[in-house]
Amino acid sequence: MLLPPRQRCLYRFPPLSSLLLLLATRRSCFEGLTQTLTLFPDRNFATEFFPDEVDSYIDAFMWRANKYLVGGHSVGYEFVKEPTENNRVIVKVTQNVQ
């Protein structure tokens, strides 16, 4: 009995919501703030961005995700802007794996 050829399957993880953290840093010659974009599975932790600011955060994360986080079974990410009740936007990120 012959088995059918192996098919490639694309799996999608549940969407994660982005949270923008401002971290205070102290270095010997520089003091400032560092922005860290973190992903959480719970929308309640998501940062609500202003609509005119969100695209720059998506572009920055997309560039880094495609450069540093794609490989092996991870084949890409999808970014969806979702409006909130107070006219802001949250970002849902879905990781695609094979």
Summary of the structure (lengths in Angstrom):
residues: 98
radius of gyration: 17.6
end to end distance: 27.0
largest distance: 70.7
contacts: 215
relative contact order: 0.27
helix: 19%
strand: 45%
